[in-house]
């Protein structure tokens, strides 16, 4: 038995509605009907590629392979950027499978299917059960955006007593503020506009600064961890003096721009620049549990999962006017 379903693919001619085929389920595979998909800034990199789009999926399990043990028909599950890994390398055996040399990730494997689709077939071990008290439209953006900021906050020794700076109140930033605040951290937000101050404080920020007004920084107590969530890299001369000795900077910006910082300033203060990817499966599950328990919710805008709806969501991304995560909803 095979499966045929609708997928929305990118390409040089623009978005197209297409059909893909999957053979009978393998031992550990799950066939699911997609109900919601987040749209992420990363998707823009692949919009003109000949591949199925989307990597923040939520769906209902419709069939399971003979060896599947974690899920049953009717379960609500989600998945994110990574689809598979080798399972036997050092990275996999130490719970760092997101760095596996043979990993299957969005944009480089499984190009015939994504979360912008009617259905999908995924490996059981890279699917996540969605907590009951998380709505599907809330859970979808957590599958990548939430996993990204949660990993930065939990894989690199961030403590409850640390001051965490968040640069940018957007798709990643508004989630980072909520997670860091619920972890007990003092959250300090830096933004290019004062219009987001009230919202940032509501998300859990303790302090809010407009970047253009940062004339004197002596009054700002040092930042232990700085999460850069803006679309472009910042002027480091502004932020390096704000960092605590031994602090860490996390450039979560989705950018191919070269990262250039003054070496002496880093060395003199013992500041590290820490690369950080999406959460490994253990932390991904903890992220969903944490979000459900602490009522952490992304702010979303919704569109129908149609060519027109997807195009409109991409337009908002291109205009940088998304507030703050886009979600496509299957019709019917």
N, C-alpha and C positions, 0 to 999 in steps of 0.2 A: 504494500500500500504506500502511495506517495502523497505528498501534500503540495498543493498549489495555492499561493496567496498573493495579495497585492502588496507591492512595496513602492515607495516614492524615492526615486533616484535623482541624483544630481547629474550634471553634464554641461558641456560647453554651450548647448542650446537652451539651458535652463532646466527647471524641475520637470520631471516626467513621471507619470503613473505607469507602473510596469507590473509584470508577473514573474515570480520566481518559483522554482520547484525544489522540493526536498524529498529525498527517498524515505523509505520506512524508518521509523525511529530506531536509533541504536540503543544499546543497553542502558545508557545513562542520560538519554535525551528527553526533553520535555517539549511538548507542542502546546503553545499557548495563544490565546486570542488577545491582541493588544487593545487596551482601552484608553490609555493615556501615554503621551510621550513628552518629555521636556525637550526644549530646544536650547542648545548651549552655544556659547561663543566659539567653541572649538568646531562646531558644525560649519561655520563659515569657511574654514580652510578646505572643506571637502565639497562645497556646494557645486563646484564646476567639475568634480571628478565623476567618472562613470561608476557610481557605487550607490548602494542603498544608504539613506541618511538616517541619523538619529541614534543616540546611545543612552537615553534616559527613559527606559521603558517600564511600563506597568501593565500587567495582563493577568488573565485568568487561565489556569491550567485546564486544558481540554483533554489531553492524552499524555500518558507517561510510558517511557520505555520499560522493559521487563526488569531492569535492575535498579530503577529509581526507588529510593527509600525515604527521602526527605519530604516529598510532596505527594499530594493526592489530587484527584480531579476536583476542581472547584476552588483550589487555593488561589489566593491573590499574591503574585510574586513580582519582583522587579529585577532589573539588571543594569549594569553600567558600562564603563569604558572597556573593561577586560572581559574576554569570553572564555579563555582557556589558558593553561600553562602546562609545562612538561610534567610537573609533580615530583621530580627527582633531583633537580639541581640544588645547589646550596641555597639559592634565594627561595625556592619553593619550600625546602625543608625547614627553613628558619622563619617562615611566615611572611616572606617578602616577595611573593609570587608576582607582584606587579612589575618587578624588575627582572623577571625570568627572561633569558635570552631567546627562548622559544615561545614567548607569550603571544596570545592572539588578542589584539586590541583593535579598537575602532580605527578605521582608516587604512589598516594594513592586512586585515584578514576578514573572513566572513563578509565579503563585499556584496554578496547577493541578498543580504537581509540586514535590517536595522530596526529601530523603534518607531520610525515613521512608516508604518505598515499595518496590515490587518492582522497578521499572525507572525509567529516566529518559532524557530526550533533552537533551543539552547541546551548546553550541558547543565545537568542538575547542580553540580558543584559551584557554578557561577551564577546561580539564581538566589534571591533573597526573599524570604517570607516577609510580607509587609504587615506591621503591627495593626491590629484592628482599629485603633483610635487615630490612625493616620489616613486621611482621605487620599485617594489615588492621585488627585491633582496636586496634593501637597508632597506626596512621596516621590513623584517623578523627578522633580529637580534635585532631590536629595541623592539620587543615584549617581550623579557626577558632581554637581556643585557642592552638595552637602558632604560627600565623601572626600572631596578635595580639601576643604577647609578643616574638616574633622581630623584628617590625617596629619595636617600640619600642626594641629594643636595637641595631638596625642601620640605622635610617633617620635617627638623630638624634645621630650623633657619639659614641656610647659607645665608649670605648677599653679595651684589655685591662688597662691600669693603673688604671682607675677603680674606685671603690667603688660598688657597685650595691646599693641597698636594695630589698628586696621586702617589702611590707606584705601579709601574709596568705599562709598555706600552704593553698591550695585548688586549684580547677580550673585557674586561670591561674597562681597563685603557684608551685605545685610544678614547673610547666614553666619559668617564668621563672628559678627558682633553677638548674635544670639547664643551660639555655642560657647564662646569664650566667657560670656557673662554667666551662663548657667553652670559653667565649670568653677565659678567663684573668682575669676580673674577681674582685675580692674581694666576695663576696656577704654582705650583712648582712640577716638576716631579723628582722622584727617580727611577733609573733603575739599573739593574745589568750590563748593557753593554752600552758603549758609541755609539754603532752602531745605536741606535734609537734616538739620540739627534736631528738630523735634522728633522726627522719626527715629534717628539714631539713638537718642536717649530712650525712646520707648522700646527699642530693641534691647537695651541693656547697657548702653555706653555710659560711662561716668563723666567723661570729658569729651569735648568736641572743639576742633580747631579748623578754621578756614585757612587753607594753605597760603593764599595770597596775603594773609594778615599775620603770618608767622615772622614778625620782625624781631622779637626777643624771645628766645627759647629757654632762657635760664629758669623761668618760672615753671617749666614743664619738667616734672620728675622723670628720670630716665626710663626708657622703654626696654623691657627685657626681650620681647619678641615683636617683630614688625611684620605683619602680613600685607604684602602688596597685592591688591586685588583689582587695580585699575587696568584699563585697556592698553595703556602705554606705560613704559617705565618712567619713574619720576626723576626729578633733579636730586641726586643723592646728597648734594651739598647741604640740602635742607634737613635731611633725616639722619645722617650719620652723627651729627652733634647731639641728637636726641637719644641715641642708643646707650643703654647701660653697658658697663664694662663686661665683656664676655657675652653680650647679647647676640641675638640671631635675627637675620633678615630672610624672609621667605618670599622670593619673587614668583608669585603664583600667576602673574600676568601671562596670558596666552599670546606670546609674541616671538618672532624670529629675530628680533633686534638683539644686538650684542650687549651683554651685560658689562658695563665698564664702571668700576669703582676705584677710587684712589687707594692703592695698596697700603700706604703709610697710615692712613686714617684707620683702616681695618686692623693693622698690626698693633698700632699704639693702644687701641682699646680692646684688642682680643675679640673683635666682632667676627662672627662667622656668617657666611652666606649659605643657606641651607636649601638645596633643591628638594622639592617635595612633589610627589605624584598623587594619584588617587589612592584611596585606602585599600589595603589588602583586605581579604574577606573577613578576617576576624574583626578588624576595626570597622569595616563596613556594617557588619551586623550590630556591633555596639553603637554605631552612629544612629541606626534606625531605632534601636531601643531607647537611646538617650533622647532623641528627638521626640519620640512618642511620650516618654515619661515626663519630659520638661515642657511639652507643648510648644516645641520649636516648629515654626511654620514658615515656608517661603511666601513672599508676596508674589502672586502670580497674575498673569493675564492669559486668557484662554481664547483659542481659535479652534474651529472644526478641523479635523484631520482630512483636509482636502487640498488639492493643488493650490487653490486660492487662499485657503487658511494658512498653509505653510509658507507661501510667498509673502503674505502679510507679516507673519512672525519674523521671517528673515529680514524684511524691510525695517522692522522695528530694531532688530539687532544692528543692521547697517547704519541706522540713524542714531544709534546709541540712546534710544528712547524707550527701551523695554523697562517695565517696572514690575518686578525686578527679574523674574524668570518667566519665560513663555512656556505654555503647555498646550499641546494639541490634543483634542478630545475626539475619539472615534464616534462617528455618527451612528445612531441606532443603539 
